[in-house]
Amino acid sequence: QELSSKMLEVPEGFVVQRQVSKIYEDRQKMAAGGLPINWGFAETLAYATLLFEGHPVRMTGQYVGRGTFSHRHAVLHNQKDDSVYVPLANLFD
């Protein structure tokens, strides 16, 4: 529960794309038990759990950041200024 909450935090003033915002809303419902957990959220939870346990995780490939398949979204892009935020890299801040 704590990991999922931390993964779904977005920095103040960070504007995500409308579709990504919907994915995050659904993931909050999944974390609360209101929706079944889908593949993308399960995958992200698995990575977060490995990081929490102290295991290094390396994700590679062009689709990690782009979220081409509408499930991963490991890198969020700010629609205001093109800055990026990586939730998995900020789990322990």
N, C-alpha and C positions, 0 to 999 in steps of 0.2 A: 504494500500500500504506500509506504513512504517513498520507495523508488519510483513508483508510477507518478506520484504527485510531483516529485522533483523533475522527472523527465518531461512533464507537461507544463512546466513553468516557462514563460516567455518573458524576456526582460521588459521593463516598463518602457513604453513608447515604441516598442518593436512592432511593426505592422506586417503580419504575415498575409499571404495570398488568401483570398476568400475560401478556396477549396481546402487549403491547409488548415485554416481556422475550423472548418467543419470536421475535418479528420480529428483535430485535437478535441473538439467538443464531444465527438463520438468516443474517443479514447477516455475522456473523463467519465463518461457513462459506463464504459467497459470496466474501468478501475473500480467504480462504485457498485458493480454488479448489475447495472441496468441494461447492459447489452452483452452478448457473448463476445469474448475476446477474439479478434480476427488475427490472421497470419501476421500482418505488419506490426501490430502492437505486441504480439507474442514474441516476435523476433527481437524487437527493441527491448522488451523486458528481459529476454535472455542475455542480450549484450550488457544491459545494466547490471544484471545479477553477477555476471562474470567480473565486471569491473569492481563491483562492491566486494567481491571475494578476493580481490587483488590480482586477478588474472589480466594480462594485457590483451587487448582486442585491437585488431587491425582490419579495417574495412577498406577495400580497394575497388576501383572501377568507377567509370563515369556516372553510373546510375546511383551511387551512394548519395551524392550531393544533389542530383537533379530530381530524384524521386520519380523517375519516369514511369514506374509501374504503379504510382499512386498508393504505395503502401509504406515505403521506408521513411522518407523525409528525415534523414539523419542530419541534414544541414538545412537550416531555415534561412530564407532570404528576406531581408527587410525591404518592403515595397516602397519605403520613403527614400532610402539612401544607399541601397545595394549592399549594406553591411550583412554579415552572416552571423548566425548563432548555431552552435553545435550542442544540443542538450546533453548528449552523452559525455561531452568534454567538461560539462559544468555540473555534474551530479554532486560533487563534493565541495562546492563553493559555499 
